[in-house]
Amino acid sequence: MNVVLVMDAFRIFFKFHHWNGDGLDEKGQPTKDVANMMYRDLKEADNKATLEGLITSSFVLGALCGALMATYLGEKYGRQRTIMIGACIFTCGAVIQGLSARSWVMIAVGRLITGLSIGCNGVLCPTYISEVAPAKIRGTLSSCYQLMTTFVLLLLPSLTLLSVVPGLGLALLMCFLPKSPRWLCSKDRDEEAVEVLAKLNATSTSDELVQSELKAIQEDVAATRAAGSSSFGELFSPVIRRRTFITFLMQLFQQWTGINVIMYYQSQIYNEIGFTKFMSTVVLPIINNFVNFISTFPGMWGIERLGRKTLLVIGSLMMMVFHISTWAFSTQTSKGKTWQYLAVASIFLMVFSFAWTWGPVPWVYQAEVFPLRVRVKGSAVGTVSNFLNNWIIAFVGPALMKAWSTKTFLLFAAACLLAWVYSQFYVIECKGVSIDEMDAKMAGKA
């Protein structure tokens, strides 16, 4: 959405800015010489920041509702089928955005609907992956969720209508993937579950590994049933509440690292630092999105070798340093382009620091720490925390940058310091632990 919000045609058509025909030269200075006019000299509307906040945050508000929706649909219809439903909802929202030729309200509504899908699948996709993946590579496979998110940001930053393609593609391709064996056992479909486990392990249903996994799942399901039906209140029971607090706070701090202020409003930030419109809206965002994408790969390696907690500790310290350096360099940009490029380099390094640590870890962590009976509900709490704080950031971001300019990075540096304290002293490592062993690891740590 960042690229769309800074397009002159979009700004003028939807009255975010006014244009009286004046132009700017290549350096952004007013000029009357038509031959030297490079950009339009737009005048900002009084309600621009509010409208940008509404359009950007409407997506996140929908995601918040979608995460809650997943707690019901994921248990009733299963992970696989609900992901397909979410993909269809996403397609409908993309069509509405693509046809929003008359009013910014249609864009906001379309983003709200696509947000429902992202919120729902944001809960269920990591949960589904964690339930079908072997424990030794569960983190790596679950981090593919974050990898694909960054890939889409790189590939389709402004082609809204083409969002129909991945939406339909996900719905169709999910038809060929198996249902979660844990969900099947919870519905007394053990024969289907053992067949799925055999396919996932590329062996026969009588194989010792398959039978041991099936037995562990059946025991977990039996214990869940013996305890009765689950509720959100159970997330705050002595055995589970620490997991709930860890997950909620992890997603909260993920947003308050400031990553989405950078990703949503990066063109405005580059312009504030002093770059030309072409650099701010085209060149630098493309580079930043590419950095975001490739930086996810070290996280896929480190999440199993270094552990979830270690990545969080390292990432929070790195982001704090680069937030401070971005602010420091931005105060010197009037002295020359060297300082401008140093400020942008700090932003890129901050994005790198996030993408391989705090980007994938919260999604992997929340999908693997909860017992089966409250797994979707627990994952939903984390996702609601993510999108609630994402919505706050998206809504206040433009006003914050307008009021504080690059001093905003100091706010996020302070948040990263708190995130380090939280990671170092409160988070419990769960690397390599099977989901069915998680209760024993977390027991007594309320």
Contacts in CASP RR format, 6 or more apart in sequence:
PFRMAT RR
TARGET T0000
AUTHOR 0000-0000-0000
METHOD contacts of the structure
MODEL  1
MNVVLVMDAFRIFFKFHHWNGDGLDEKGQPTKDVANMMYRDLKEADNKAT
LEGLITSSFVLGALCGALMATYLGEKYGRQRTIMIGACIFTCGAVIQGLS
ARSWVMIAVGRLITGLSIGCNGVLCPTYISEVAPAKIRGTLSSCYQLMTT
FVLLLLPSLTLLSVVPGLGLALLMCFLPKSPRWLCSKDRDEEAVEVLAKL
NATSTSDELVQSELKAIQEDVAATRAAGSSSFGELFSPVIRRRTFITFLM
QLFQQWTGINVIMYYQSQIYNEIGFTKFMSTVVLPIINNFVNFISTFPGM
WGIERLGRKTLLVIGSLMMMVFHISTWAFSTQTSKGKTWQYLAVASIFLM
VFSFAWTWGPVPWVYQAEVFPLRVRVKGSAVGTVSNFLNNWIIAFVGPAL
MKAWSTKTFLLFAAACLLAWVYSQFYVIECKGVSIDEMDAKMAGKA
1 55 0 8 1.000
1 56 0 8 1.000
1 59 0 8 1.000
1 111 0 8 1.000
1 264 0 8 1.000
2 157 0 8 1.000
2 263 0 8 1.000
2 264 0 8 1.000
2 265 0 8 1.000
2 266 0 8 1.000
2 267 0 8 1.000
2 285 0 8 1.000
3 157 0 8 1.000
3 158 0 8 1.000
3 267 0 8 1.000
3 281 0 8 1.000
3 285 0 8 1.000
4 10 0 8 1.000
4 158 0 8 1.000
4 160 0 8 1.000
5 11 0 8 1.000
5 16 0 8 1.000
5 52 0 8 1.000
5 55 0 8 1.000
5 56 0 8 1.000
5 265 0 8 1.000
5 267 0 8 1.000
6 267 0 8 1.000
6 268 0 8 1.000
6 280 0 8 1.000
6 281 0 8 1.000
7 158 0 8 1.000
7 281 0 8 1.000
8 17 0 8 1.000
8 19 0 8 1.000
8 39 0 8 1.000
8 40 0 8 1.000
8 42 0 8 1.000
10 16 0 8 1.000
11 17 0 8 1.000
11 42 0 8 1.000
12 18 0 8 1.000
12 19 0 8 1.000
12 40 0 8 1.000
12 42 0 8 1.000
14 51 0 8 1.000
14 103 0 8 1.000
14 104 0 8 1.000
15 45 0 8 1.000
16 44 0 8 1.000
16 45 0 8 1.000
16 48 0 8 1.000
16 51 0 8 1.000
16 52 0 8 1.000
17 42 0 8 1.000
17 43 0 8 1.000
17 44 0 8 1.000
17 45 0 8 1.000
17 48 0 8 1.000
18 42 0 8 1.000
18 43 0 8 1.000
18 45 0 8 1.000
19 40 0 8 1.000
19 41 0 8 1.000
19 42 0 8 1.000
19 43 0 8 1.000
20 41 0 8 1.000
20 43 0 8 1.000
21 40 0 8 1.000
21 41 0 8 1.000
22 30 0 8 1.000
22 32 0 8 1.000
22 40 0 8 1.000
22 41 0 8 1.000
23 30 0 8 1.000
23 31 0 8 1.000
23 37 0 8 1.000
23 38 0 8 1.000
23 39 0 8 1.000
23 40 0 8 1.000
23 41 0 8 1.000
24 30 0 8 1.000
24 31 0 8 1.000
24 37 0 8 1.000
24 38 0 8 1.000
24 39 0 8 1.000
24 40 0 8 1.000
24 41 0 8 1.000
24 277 0 8 1.000
25 31 0 8 1.000
25 33 0 8 1.000
25 36 0 8 1.000
25 37 0 8 1.000
25 38 0 8 1.000
26 36 0 8 1.000
26 38 0 8 1.000
26 276 0 8 1.000
27 276 0 8 1.000
28 38 0 8 1.000
28 39 0 8 1.000
28 276 0 8 1.000
28 277 0 8 1.000
30 41 0 8 1.000
31 37 0 8 1.000
38 277 0 8 1.000
39 277 0 8 1.000
45 51 0 8 1.000
48 398 0 8 1.000
49 398 0 8 1.000
49 399 0 8 1.000
49 402 0 8 1.000
51 104 0 8 1.000
52 265 0 8 1.000
52 398 0 8 1.000
53 394 0 8 1.000
53 395 0 8 1.000
53 397 0 8 1.000
53 398 0 8 1.000
54 108 0 8 1.000
54 395 0 8 1.000
55 104 0 8 1.000
55 107 0 8 1.000
55 108 0 8 1.000
55 111 0 8 1.000
56 264 0 8 1.000
56 394 0 8 1.000
56 395 0 8 1.000
57 391 0 8 1.000
57 394 0 8 1.000
57 395 0 8 1.000
58 108 0 8 1.000
58 109 0 8 1.000
58 110 0 8 1.000
58 111 0 8 1.000
58 112 0 8 1.000
59 111 0 8 1.000
59 112 0 8 1.000
59 114 0 8 1.000
59 115 0 8 1.000
59 118 0 8 1.000
59 394 0 8 1.000
60 115 0 8 1.000
60 387 0 8 1.000
60 390 0 8 1.000
60 391 0 8 1.000
60 394 0 8 1.000
61 112 0 8 1.000
61 115 0 8 1.000
61 387 0 8 1.000
61 391 0 8 1.000
62 112 0 8 1.000
62 113 0 8 1.000
62 115 0 8 1.000
62 116 0 8 1.000
62 118 0 8 1.000
62 119 0 8 1.000
62 387 0 8 1.000
63 115 0 8 1.000
63 116 0 8 1.000
63 118 0 8 1.000
63 119 0 8 1.000
63 122 0 8 1.000
63 383 0 8 1.000
63 387 0 8 1.000
63 390 0 8 1.000
64 119 0 8 1.000
64 384 0 8 1.000
64 387 0 8 1.000
64 388 0 8 1.000
64 391 0 8 1.000
65 116 0 8 1.000
65 119 0 8 1.000
66 115 0 8 1.000
66 116 0 8 1.000
66 117 0 8 1.000
66 118 0 8 1.000
66 119 0 8 1.000
66 120 0 8 1.000
66 123 0 8 1.000
67 119 0 8 1.000
67 120 0 8 1.000
67 122 0 8 1.000
67 123 0 8 1.000
67 380 0 8 1.000
67 382 0 8 1.000
67 383 0 8 1.000
67 384 0 8 1.000
67 387 0 8 1.000
68 380 0 8 1.000
68 384 0 8 1.000
69 116 0 8 1.000
69 119 0 8 1.000
69 120 0 8 1.000
70 82 0 8 1.000
70 119 0 8 1.000
70 120 0 8 1.000
70 121 0 8 1.000
70 122 0 8 1.000
70 123 0 8 1.000
70 124 0 8 1.000
70 376 0 8 1.000
70 379 0 8 1.000
70 380 0 8 1.000
70 383 0 8 1.000
71 123 0 8 1.000
71 376 0 8 1.000
71 377 0 8 1.000
71 380 0 8 1.000
73 82 0 8 1.000
73 85 0 8 1.000
73 120 0 8 1.000
74 82 0 8 1.000
74 124 0 8 1.000
74 376 0 8 1.000
75 376 0 8 1.000
77 85 0 8 1.000
78 179 0 8 1.000
78 180 0 8 1.000
78 183 0 8 1.000
79 124 0 8 1.000
79 127 0 8 1.000
79 128 0 8 1.000
79 131 0 8 1.000
79 179 0 8 1.000
79 180 0 8 1.000
79 183 0 8 1.000
80 128 0 8 1.000
80 174 0 8 1.000
80 177 0 8 1.000
80 178 0 8 1.000
80 179 0 8 1.000
80 180 0 8 1.000
81 179 0 8 1.000
82 120 0 8 1.000
82 124 0 8 1.000
83 120 0 8 1.000
83 121 0 8 1.000
83 124 0 8 1.000
83 125 0 8 1.000
83 128 0 8 1.000
83 170 0 8 1.000
83 174 0 8 1.000
84 170 0 8 1.000
84 171 0 8 1.000
84 174 0 8 1.000
84 175 0 8 1.000
85 120 0 8 1.000
86 116 0 8 1.000
86 117 0 8 1.000
86 120 0 8 1.000
86 121 0 8 1.000
86 171 0 8 1.000
87 117 0 8 1.000
87 121 0 8 1.000
87 167 0 8 1.000
87 168 0 8 1.000
87 169 0 8 1.000
87 170 0 8 1.000
87 171 0 8 1.000
87 174 0 8 1.000
88 167 0 8 1.000
88 171 0 8 1.000
89 113 0 8 1.000
89 114 0 8 1.000
89 116 0 8 1.000
89 117 0 8 1.000
89 120 0 8 1.000
90 113 0 8 1.000
90 114 0 8 1.000
90 115 0 8 1.000
90 117 0 8 1.000
90 118 0 8 1.000
90 121 0 8 1.000
90 163 0 8 1.000
90 166 0 8 1.000
90 167 0 8 1.000
90 170 0 8 1.000
91 163 0 8 1.000
91 164 0 8 1.000
91 167 0 8 1.000
91 168 0 8 1.000
91 171 0 8 1.000
92 113 0 8 1.000
93 110 0 8 1.000
93 111 0 8 1.000
93 113 0 8 1.000
93 114 0 8 1.000
93 117 0 8 1.000
94 110 0 8 1.000
94 114 0 8 1.000
94 160 0 8 1.000
94 161 0 8 1.000
94 163 0 8 1.000
94 164 0 8 1.000
94 167 0 8 1.000
95 161 0 8 1.000
95 164 0 8 1.000
96 106 0 8 1.000
96 109 0 8 1.000
96 110 0 8 1.000
96 113 0 8 1.000
97 106 0 8 1.000
97 107 0 8 1.000
97 110 0 8 1.000
97 111 0 8 1.000
97 114 0 8 1.000
97 160 0 8 1.000
97 161 0 8 1.000
97 163 0 8 1.000
98 160 0 8 1.000
98 161 0 8 1.000
99 106 0 8 1.000
100 106 0 8 1.000
100 107 0 8 1.000
100 110 0 8 1.000
114 163 0 8 1.000
119 383 0 8 1.000
119 387 0 8 1.000
122 145 0 8 1.000
122 363 0 8 1.000
122 383 0 8 1.000
123 376 0 8 1.000
123 379 0 8 1.000
123 380 0 8 1.000
123 383 0 8 1.000
124 376 0 8 1.000
124 379 0 8 1.000
125 145 0 8 1.000
126 142 0 8 1.000
126 145 0 8 1.000
126 363 0 8 1.000
126 364 0 8 1.000
126 366 0 8 1.000
126 367 0 8 1.000
126 379 0 8 1.000
127 180 0 8 1.000
127 367 0 8 1.000
127 375 0 8 1.000
127 376 0 8 1.000
127 379 0 8 1.000
128 180 0 8 1.000
129 138 0 8 1.000
129 141 0 8 1.000
129 142 0 8 1.000
129 144 0 8 1.000
129 145 0 8 1.000
129 367 0 8 1.000
130 138 0 8 1.000
130 139 0 8 1.000
130 142 0 8 1.000
130 364 0 8 1.000
130 367 0 8 1.000
130 368 0 8 1.000
130 435 0 8 1.000
131 180 0 8 1.000
131 181 0 8 1.000
131 182 0 8 1.000
131 183 0 8 1.000
131 435 0 8 1.000
132 178 0 8 1.000
132 180 0 8 1.000
132 181 0 8 1.000
132 196 0 8 1.000
132 200 0 8 1.000
133 139 0 8 1.000
133 141 0 8 1.000
133 142 0 8 1.000
134 200 0 8 1.000
134 201 0 8 1.000
135 432 0 8 1.000
135 433 0 8 1.000
135 434 0 8 1.000
135 435 0 8 1.000
136 304 0 8 1.000
136 432 0 8 1.000
137 304 0 8 1.000
138 364 0 8 1.000
138 368 0 8 1.000
138 432 0 8 1.000
139 303 0 8 1.000
139 304 0 8 1.000
139 364 0 8 1.000
139 368 0 8 1.000
140 300 0 8 1.000
140 301 0 8 1.000
140 303 0 8 1.000
140 304 0 8 1.000
142 360 0 8 1.000
142 363 0 8 1.000
142 364 0 8 1.000
142 367 0 8 1.000
142 368 0 8 1.000
143 296 0 8 1.000
143 299 0 8 1.000
143 300 0 8 1.000
143 303 0 8 1.000
143 360 0 8 1.000
143 363 0 8 1.000
143 364 0 8 1.000
144 300 0 8 1.000
145 360 0 8 1.000
145 363 0 8 1.000
146 296 0 8 1.000
146 355 0 8 1.000
146 359 0 8 1.000
146 360 0 8 1.000
146 363 0 8 1.000
147 293 0 8 1.000
147 296 0 8 1.000
147 297 0 8 1.000
147 300 0 8 1.000
147 360 0 8 1.000
150 289 0 8 1.000
150 292 0 8 1.000
150 293 0 8 1.000
150 295 0 8 1.000
150 296 0 8 1.000
150 355 0 8 1.000
151 293 0 8 1.000
152 166 0 8 1.000
153 263 0 8 1.000
153 289 0 8 1.000
153 292 0 8 1.000
153 293 0 8 1.000
154 289 0 8 1.000
154 290 0 8 1.000
154 292 0 8 1.000
154 293 0 8 1.000
156 162 0 8 1.000
156 163 0 8 1.000
157 285 0 8 1.000
157 286 0 8 1.000
157 289 0 8 1.000
178 196 0 8 1.000
178 199 0 8 1.000
178 200 0 8 1.000
179 192 0 8 1.000
179 196 0 8 1.000
180 196 0 8 1.000
181 193 0 8 1.000
181 194 0 8 1.000
181 196 0 8 1.000
181 197 0 8 1.000
181 200 0 8 1.000
181 213 0 8 1.000
181 214 0 8 1.000
181 217 0 8 1.000
182 193 0 8 1.000
182 217 0 8 1.000
182 220 0 8 1.000
182 221 0 8 1.000
182 372 0 8 1.000
184 190 0 8 1.000
184 192 0 8 1.000
184 193 0 8 1.000
184 196 0 8 1.000
185 193 0 8 1.000
185 214 0 8 1.000
185 217 0 8 1.000
185 218 0 8 1.000
185 221 0 8 1.000
186 221 0 8 1.000
186 224 0 8 1.000
186 372 0 8 1.000
190 214 0 8 1.000
190 218 0 8 1.000
193 214 0 8 1.000
193 217 0 8 1.000
194 205 0 8 1.000
194 210 0 8 1.000
194 211 0 8 1.000
194 214 0 8 1.000
195 205 0 8 1.000
197 205 0 8 1.000
197 210 0 8 1.000
197 213 0 8 1.000
197 214 0 8 1.000
198 204 0 8 1.000
198 205 0 8 1.000
198 207 0 8 1.000
198 210 0 8 1.000
201 207 0 8 1.000
201 209 0 8 1.000
201 210 0 8 1.000
201 213 0 8 1.000
203 209 0 8 1.000
203 210 0 8 1.000
204 210 0 8 1.000
216 434 0 8 1.000
216 436 0 8 1.000
217 436 0 8 1.000
219 436 0 8 1.000
220 371 0 8 1.000
220 372 0 8 1.000
220 436 0 8 1.000
221 372 0 8 1.000
224 230 0 8 1.000
224 371 0 8 1.000
224 372 0 8 1.000
224 373 0 8 1.000
227 373 0 8 1.000
228 373 0 8 1.000
230 373 0 8 1.000
230 374 0 8 1.000
230 377 0 8 1.000
231 377 0 8 1.000
232 377 0 8 1.000
232 381 0 8 1.000
234 240 0 8 1.000
234 373 0 8 1.000
234 374 0 8 1.000
234 377 0 8 1.000
235 241 0 8 1.000
235 243 0 8 1.000
235 244 0 8 1.000
235 374 0 8 1.000
235 377 0 8 1.000
235 378 0 8 1.000
235 381 0 8 1.000
236 244 0 8 1.000
238 444 0 8 1.000
238 446 0 8 1.000
239 439 0 8 1.000
239 442 0 8 1.000
239 443 0 8 1.000
239 444 0 8 1.000
239 446 0 8 1.000
240 370 0 8 1.000
240 371 0 8 1.000
240 374 0 8 1.000
240 442 0 8 1.000
241 446 0 8 1.000
242 428 0 8 1.000
242 442 0 8 1.000
242 445 0 8 1.000
242 446 0 8 1.000
243 369 0 8 1.000
243 370 0 8 1.000
243 378 0 8 1.000
243 442 0 8 1.000
244 378 0 8 1.000
244 381 0 8 1.000
246 365 0 8 1.000
246 369 0 8 1.000
246 426 0 8 1.000
246 427 0 8 1.000
246 428 0 8 1.000
247 362 0 8 1.000
247 365 0 8 1.000
247 366 0 8 1.000
247 369 0 8 1.000
247 370 0 8 1.000
247 378 0 8 1.000
247 379 0 8 1.000
247 381 0 8 1.000
247 382 0 8 1.000
247 385 0 8 1.000
248 381 0 8 1.000
248 382 0 8 1.000
248 385 0 8 1.000
249 385 0 8 1.000
249 422 0 8 1.000
249 426 0 8 1.000
250 312 0 8 1.000
250 361 0 8 1.000
250 362 0 8 1.000
250 365 0 8 1.000
250 366 0 8 1.000
250 382 0 8 1.000
250 422 0 8 1.000
250 427 0 8 1.000
251 362 0 8 1.000
251 366 0 8 1.000
251 382 0 8 1.000
251 383 0 8 1.000
251 385 0 8 1.000
251 386 0 8 1.000
251 389 0 8 1.000
252 385 0 8 1.000
252 386 0 8 1.000
252 389 0 8 1.000
253 316 0 8 1.000
253 358 0 8 1.000
253 415 0 8 1.000
253 418 0 8 1.000
253 419 0 8 1.000
253 422 0 8 1.000
254 358 0 8 1.000
254 359 0 8 1.000
254 362 0 8 1.000
254 386 0 8 1.000
254 389 0 8 1.000
255 386 0 8 1.000
255 389 0 8 1.000
255 390 0 8 1.000
255 392 0 8 1.000
255 393 0 8 1.000
256 389 0 8 1.000
256 393 0 8 1.000
256 412 0 8 1.000
256 415 0 8 1.000
256 419 0 8 1.000
257 316 0 8 1.000
257 319 0 8 1.000
257 354 0 8 1.000
257 358 0 8 1.000
257 412 0 8 1.000
257 415 0 8 1.000
257 416 0 8 1.000
257 419 0 8 1.000
258 323 0 8 1.000
258 393 0 8 1.000
258 412 0 8 1.000
258 415 0 8 1.000
259 350 0 8 1.000
259 351 0 8 1.000
259 354 0 8 1.000
259 358 0 8 1.000
259 359 0 8 1.000
260 390 0 8 1.000
260 393 0 8 1.000
260 394 0 8 1.000
261 269 0 8 1.000
261 393 0 8 1.000
261 397 0 8 1.000
261 400 0 8 1.000
261 401 0 8 1.000
261 408 0 8 1.000
261 412 0 8 1.000
262 269 0 8 1.000
262 288 0 8 1.000
262 347 0 8 1.000
262 350 0 8 1.000
262 351 0 8 1.000
263 288 0 8 1.000
263 292 0 8 1.000
263 351 0 8 1.000
264 393 0 8 1.000
264 394 0 8 1.000
264 397 0 8 1.000
265 397 0 8 1.000
265 398 0 8 1.000
265 401 0 8 1.000
266 284 0 8 1.000
266 285 0 8 1.000
266 288 0 8 1.000
266 347 0 8 1.000
267 280 0 8 1.000
267 281 0 8 1.000
267 284 0 8 1.000
267 285 0 8 1.000
268 280 0 8 1.000
268 398 0 8 1.000
268 401 0 8 1.000
269 347 0 8 1.000
269 401 0 8 1.000
269 406 0 8 1.000
270 279 0 8 1.000
270 280 0 8 1.000
270 284 0 8 1.000
270 285 0 8 1.000
270 344 0 8 1.000
271 277 0 8 1.000
271 280 0 8 1.000
272 330 0 8 1.000
272 401 0 8 1.000
272 405 0 8 1.000
272 406 0 8 1.000
273 330 0 8 1.000
273 333 0 8 1.000
273 340 0 8 1.000
273 343 0 8 1.000
273 344 0 8 1.000
273 406 0 8 1.000
274 280 0 8 1.000
274 333 0 8 1.000
274 340 0 8 1.000
275 284 0 8 1.000
275 340 0 8 1.000
275 344 0 8 1.000
284 344 0 8 1.000
287 348 0 8 1.000
288 347 0 8 1.000
288 348 0 8 1.000
288 351 0 8 1.000
291 348 0 8 1.000
291 351 0 8 1.000
291 352 0 8 1.000
291 355 0 8 1.000
292 351 0 8 1.000
292 355 0 8 1.000
293 355 0 8 1.000
295 351 0 8 1.000
295 352 0 8 1.000
295 354 0 8 1.000
295 355 0 8 1.000
295 356 0 8 1.000
296 355 0 8 1.000
296 356 0 8 1.000
296 359 0 8 1.000
296 360 0 8 1.000
297 356 0 8 1.000
298 356 0 8 1.000
299 311 0 8 1.000
299 355 0 8 1.000
299 356 0 8 1.000
299 357 0 8 1.000
299 360 0 8 1.000
300 360 0 8 1.000
302 311 0 8 1.000
302 356 0 8 1.000
303 311 0 8 1.000
303 360 0 8 1.000
303 361 0 8 1.000
303 364 0 8 1.000
303 431 0 8 1.000
304 431 0 8 1.000
304 432 0 8 1.000
306 314 0 8 1.000
307 429 0 8 1.000
307 431 0 8 1.000
308 361 0 8 1.000
308 364 0 8 1.000
308 365 0 8 1.000
308 427 0 8 1.000
308 429 0 8 1.000
308 430 0 8 1.000
308 431 0 8 1.000
309 423 0 8 1.000
309 427 0 8 1.000
309 428 0 8 1.000
309 429 0 8 1.000
310 429 0 8 1.000
311 356 0 8 1.000
311 357 0 8 1.000
311 358 0 8 1.000
311 361 0 8 1.000
312 357 0 8 1.000
312 358 0 8 1.000
312 361 0 8 1.000
312 419 0 8 1.000
312 423 0 8 1.000
312 427 0 8 1.000
313 420 0 8 1.000
313 423 0 8 1.000
313 424 0 8 1.000
314 357 0 8 1.000
315 353 0 8 1.000
315 354 0 8 1.000
315 356 0 8 1.000
315 357 0 8 1.000
315 358 0 8 1.000
316 357 0 8 1.000
316 358 0 8 1.000
316 416 0 8 1.000
316 417 0 8 1.000
316 419 0 8 1.000
316 420 0 8 1.000
316 423 0 8 1.000
317 416 0 8 1.000
317 420 0 8 1.000
318 349 0 8 1.000
318 350 0 8 1.000
318 353 0 8 1.000
318 357 0 8 1.000
319 350 0 8 1.000
319 353 0 8 1.000
319 354 0 8 1.000
319 358 0 8 1.000
319 412 0 8 1.000
319 413 0 8 1.000
319 416 0 8 1.000
319 419 0 8 1.000
320 413 0 8 1.000
320 416 0 8 1.000
320 417 0 8 1.000
320 420 0 8 1.000
322 346 0 8 1.000
322 347 0 8 1.000
322 349 0 8 1.000
322 350 0 8 1.000
322 353 0 8 1.000
323 346 0 8 1.000
323 350 0 8 1.000
323 409 0 8 1.000
323 410 0 8 1.000
323 412 0 8 1.000
323 413 0 8 1.000
323 416 0 8 1.000
324 409 0 8 1.000
324 410 0 8 1.000
324 413 0 8 1.000
325 342 0 8 1.000
325 346 0 8 1.000
326 343 0 8 1.000
326 346 0 8 1.000
326 347 0 8 1.000
326 350 0 8 1.000
326 406 0 8 1.000
326 409 0 8 1.000
327 406 0 8 1.000
327 407 0 8 1.000
327 409 0 8 1.000
327 410 0 8 1.000
327 413 0 8 1.000
329 339 0 8 1.000
329 340 0 8 1.000
329 342 0 8 1.000
329 343 0 8 1.000
329 346 0 8 1.000
330 339 0 8 1.000
330 343 0 8 1.000
330 405 0 8 1.000
330 406 0 8 1.000
330 409 0 8 1.000
331 406 0 8 1.000
332 339 0 8 1.000
333 339 0 8 1.000
333 340 0 8 1.000
333 343 0 8 1.000
343 406 0 8 1.000
358 419 0 8 1.000
362 382 0 8 1.000
362 386 0 8 1.000
365 430 0 8 1.000
366 378 0 8 1.000
366 379 0 8 1.000
366 381 0 8 1.000
366 382 0 8 1.000
366 383 0 8 1.000
367 375 0 8 1.000
367 379 0 8 1.000
368 430 0 8 1.000
368 433 0 8 1.000
368 435 0 8 1.000
368 438 0 8 1.000
369 430 0 8 1.000
369 438 0 8 1.000
369 442 0 8 1.000
370 377 0 8 1.000
370 378 0 8 1.000
370 379 0 8 1.000
370 438 0 8 1.000
371 438 0 8 1.000
371 439 0 8 1.000
372 435 0 8 1.000
397 408 0 8 1.000
400 408 0 8 1.000
400 411 0 8 1.000
401 408 0 8 1.000
404 411 0 8 1.000
428 441 0 8 1.000
428 442 0 8 1.000
428 445 0 8 1.000
430 438 0 8 1.000
430 441 0 8 1.000
433 441 0 8 1.000
END
